Amino acid sequence: MTRFPGLLILLLSTILAVLGCGVMPQGQAVTRNFRLSGFTLPVNMVFTVSAGAPVQFSGIAASSDAAKSFVSRLVLQTVTEVLEQQGRSAGLPDVIISNILNQLTVQINYDPFECKTLSALKPGETMVKGVAMDKLPNCIIVGNTVTALCTVVSANGAQMCDLSMADNKIANIPPKHLSISGTFTTSNVIMANWSREMWQSVVNRAVRMLAAGPFRSNFVSALATVG
């Protein structure tokens, strides 16, 4: 993992204390792109309009916008915490850290998956009942995670998917729903000069924090890259 070099810590502690409030000239803000992938979907990151779902699956979003908002908050809070910790480790006062963060905008792009049916499996269960065509996609939930899709069409539930077999009736979640992208845009004079490697260190730490948090099982294999 790339780490902030000692020179950067020295730079932050000596220069940012003076220029932490410094702003780039108008129109000269700097933007970095990032992408997060390799995670699995907690129910909080999908949405459904099924009336009973919020009772059975705590935290599931009731709309695409609600799922997007959840992801945006999760990423922003994590990145903010990483930057706050980094600033404090450099000996910066909270007021300087706050000023720097106020000059940072994080834009998140995420396409939530809609589950029209949610089929929860208890430990040891492998069979999922098919549903009517208008009830697809049928999301298979194990624990708090959407693991796959049952594509069987069966209005009376007589036909089923079997997770224990190489069943061609089991489909993966489309890749476009398993990626989060976005941008960091800063007008701070110091942060604007950070290299790609410095920003990569920030997102690496953010991924480790996600993998140690409430959704650890979903982000333990996640990877983030900065362009």
C-alpha positions as CSV (number, residue, x, y, z in Angstrom):
1,M,0.0,0.0,0.0
2,T,1.2,3.5,-0.8
3,R,1.6,5.7,2.4
4,F,2.0,9.4,2.9
5,P,5.8,10.0,2.8
6,G,7.5,11.8,5.7
7,L,8.2,14.8,3.4
8,L,4.5,15.3,2.9
9,I,3.8,15.2,6.7
10,L,6.5,17.8,7.1
11,L,5.0,19.8,4.3
12,L,1.5,19.6,5.8
13,S,2.7,20.6,9.3
14,T,4.8,23.6,8.3
15,I,3.1,25.0,5.2
16,L,-0.6,24.2,5.7
17,A,-0.6,25.8,9.1
18,V,0.0,29.1,7.2
19,L,-1.7,28.4,3.8
20,G,-4.4,26.0,4.9
21,C,-7.0,28.6,3.9
22,G,-5.3,29.4,0.6
23,V,-7.5,29.1,-2.4
24,M,-6.5,28.5,-6.0
25,P,-7.3,31.3,-8.5
26,Q,-10.9,31.1,-9.9
27,G,-11.3,28.4,-12.5
28,Q,-8.1,26.6,-11.4
29,A,-9.5,24.0,-9.1
30,V,-8.0,20.5,-9.6
31,T,-10.0,17.4,-10.1
32,R,-9.0,13.7,-9.6
33,N,-11.1,10.8,-10.7
34,F,-11.5,7.6,-8.6
35,R,-13.2,4.2,-8.9
36,L,-14.2,1.7,-6.3
37,S,-14.9,-1.9,-7.3
38,G,-14.6,-5.5,-6.1
39,F,-17.3,-5.1,-3.4
40,T,-20.5,-7.0,-2.8
41,L,-23.9,-5.4,-2.3
42,P,-25.4,-4.9,1.1
43,V,-29.1,-4.5,1.0
44,N,-28.6,-0.8,1.8
45,M,-27.1,-0.3,-1.7
46,V,-30.0,-1.7,-3.6
47,F,-33.6,-0.5,-3.7
48,T,-37.1,-1.9,-4.0
49,V,-40.7,-0.6,-4.0
50,S,-42.0,-3.8,-2.5
51,A,-44.2,-2.7,0.4
52,G,-43.0,-5.3,3.0
53,A,-39.3,-5.1,2.2
54,P,-38.3,-2.4,4.7
55,V,-39.7,-4.5,7.6
56,Q,-37.9,-7.7,6.6
57,F,-34.7,-6.1,5.4
58,S,-33.7,-3.2,7.6
59,G,-31.9,-0.4,5.8
60,I,-33.0,-1.3,2.2
61,A,-33.7,1.8,0.2
62,A,-37.2,2.6,-1.1
63,S,-36.0,4.4,-4.2
64,S,-33.0,4.8,-6.5
65,D,-32.3,8.2,-5.1
66,A,-32.3,6.9,-1.5
67,A,-29.8,4.2,-2.4
68,K,-27.6,6.8,-4.2
69,S,-27.7,9.0,-1.1
70,F,-26.7,6.2,1.2
71,V,-23.6,5.4,-1.0
72,S,-22.7,9.1,-1.3
73,R,-22.8,9.5,2.5
74,L,-20.9,6.3,3.1
75,V,-18.0,7.3,0.8
76,L,-17.9,11.0,1.8
77,Q,-17.9,10.2,5.5
78,T,-15.1,7.6,5.1
79,V,-12.9,9.9,2.9
80,T,-13.5,12.8,5.3
81,E,-12.5,10.7,8.3
82,V,-9.3,9.6,6.5
83,L,-8.3,13.2,5.8
84,E,-9.1,14.3,9.3
85,Q,-7.0,11.6,10.8
86,Q,-4.2,12.4,8.4
87,G,-4.3,16.1,9.3
88,R,-4.3,15.4,13.0
89,S,-1.3,13.0,12.6
90,A,0.5,15.9,11.0
91,G,-0.3,18.1,14.0
92,L,-2.7,20.4,12.3
93,P,-5.4,22.1,14.4
94,D,-9.0,21.2,13.7
95,V,-9.8,24.7,12.3
96,I,-7.1,24.3,9.6
97,I,-8.4,20.7,8.8
98,S,-11.9,22.0,8.6
99,N,-10.9,24.8,6.2
100,I,-9.1,22.4,3.9
101,L,-12.1,20.0,3.8
102,N,-14.4,22.9,3.1
103,Q,-12.4,23.4,-0.1
104,L,-12.9,19.8,-1.2
105,T,-15.9,18.6,-3.2
106,V,-16.5,14.9,-3.6
107,Q,-18.9,13.8,-6.4
108,I,-20.2,10.3,-6.4
109,N,-21.6,8.3,-9.3
110,Y,-23.5,5.1,-8.6
111,D,-26.2,3.1,-10.4
112,P,-28.3,1.2,-7.8
113,F,-29.8,-2.1,-8.6
114,E,-33.6,-2.6,-8.3
115,C,-34.9,-5.8,-6.7
116,K,-38.6,-6.3,-7.4
117,T,-38.5,-9.5,-5.2
118,L,-36.2,-10.2,-2.3
119,S,-35.7,-13.9,-1.4
120,A,-33.9,-14.4,1.9
121,L,-32.1,-17.6,2.6
122,K,-31.4,-18.9,6.1
123,P,-28.0,-20.6,6.8
124,G,-27.9,-23.9,5.0
125,E,-30.8,-23.1,2.6
126,T,-30.1,-23.3,-1.1
127,M,-33.5,-23.3,-2.8
128,V,-35.2,-20.1,-4.1
129,K,-38.7,-20.1,-5.4
130,G,-39.3,-18.7,-8.9
131,V,-41.6,-15.7,-9.3
132,A,-43.9,-14.3,-11.9
133,M,-42.3,-12.4,-14.8
134,D,-43.4,-9.0,-13.5
135,K,-41.7,-9.8,-10.1
136,L,-38.2,-10.1,-11.6
137,P,-35.4,-9.3,-10.8
138,N,-35.6,-11.8,-7.9
139,C,-32.7,-10.9,-5.6
140,I,-31.2,-13.7,-3.4
141,I,-30.3,-12.3,0.0
142,V,-27.8,-14.2,2.3
143,G,-27.3,-12.4,5.6
144,N,-27.3,-8.8,4.6
145,T,-25.9,-9.2,1.1
146,V,-27.5,-9.5,-2.3
147,T,-25.5,-12.4,-3.6
148,A,-27.2,-13.3,-7.0
149,L,-30.4,-13.3,-9.0
150,C,-32.9,-16.2,-9.5
151,T,-34.2,-16.0,-13.1
152,V,-36.8,-18.7,-12.9
153,V,-40.3,-17.6,-14.0
154,S,-42.9,-19.5,-12.0
155,A,-46.1,-17.8,-11.0
156,N,-47.0,-20.4,-8.4
157,G,-43.4,-20.8,-7.1
158,A,-43.3,-24.5,-8.1
159,Q,-40.0,-24.1,-10.0
160,M,-37.0,-23.1,-8.1
161,C,-33.3,-22.0,-8.3
162,D,-30.7,-24.1,-6.5
163,L,-27.6,-22.2,-5.2
164,S,-25.8,-25.5,-4.4
165,M,-25.5,-26.4,-8.1
166,A,-24.0,-24.8,-11.2
167,D,-27.5,-23.7,-12.1
168,N,-27.9,-21.6,-15.3
169,K,-31.0,-20.2,-13.7
170,I,-28.7,-18.2,-11.3
171,A,-27.5,-14.9,-12.7
172,N,-24.9,-12.5,-11.4
173,I,-25.6,-8.9,-10.6
174,P,-24.7,-6.8,-13.7
175,P,-21.2,-5.3,-13.3
176,K,-22.4,-1.7,-13.7
177,H,-24.1,-2.0,-10.3
178,L,-20.9,-3.2,-8.6
179,S,-18.8,-0.1,-9.2
180,I,-18.7,3.4,-7.6
181,S,-16.9,6.2,-9.4
182,G,-16.5,9.9,-8.7
183,T,-14.3,12.9,-8.5
184,F,-12.3,14.8,-5.9
185,T,-12.2,18.5,-6.7
186,T,-10.2,20.9,-4.5
187,S,-9.5,24.6,-4.6
188,N,-7.0,24.4,-1.7
189,V,-3.5,25.5,-2.8
190,I,-1.7,22.7,-1.1
191,M,-4.1,19.8,-1.8
192,A,-4.4,20.9,-5.4
193,N,-0.7,19.9,-5.8
194,W,-1.0,16.4,-4.4
195,S,0.2,13.8,-6.7
196,R,-1.9,10.8,-7.9
197,E,0.0,8.6,-5.4
198,M,-1.0,10.9,-2.6
199,W,-4.7,10.6,-3.5
200,Q,-4.2,6.8,-4.0
201,S,-3.0,6.7,-0.4
202,V,-6.2,8.4,0.7
203,V,-8.5,6.0,-1.2
204,N,-6.5,3.0,0.0
205,R,-7.0,4.1,3.6
206,A,-10.7,4.7,2.9
207,V,-11.1,1.1,1.6
208,R,-9.4,-0.3,4.6
209,M,-11.7,1.7,6.8
210,L,-14.8,0.4,5.0
211,A,-13.4,-3.1,5.3
212,A,-13.2,-2.6,9.1
213,G,-16.6,-1.0,9.5
214,P,-20.3,-2.1,9.7
215,F,-20.1,-3.4,6.1
216,R,-16.7,-5.1,6.4
217,S,-17.8,-8.4,4.7
218,N,-18.9,-6.4,1.7
219,F,-15.8,-4.3,1.3
220,V,-13.1,-6.8,2.4
221,S,-12.0,-7.4,-1.2
222,A,-12.7,-4.0,-2.6
223,L,-10.2,-2.0,-4.6
224,A,-9.9,1.7,-5.4
225,T,-7.9,3.4,-8.1
226,V,-7.2,7.1,-8.7
227,G,-6.7,8.6,-12.2
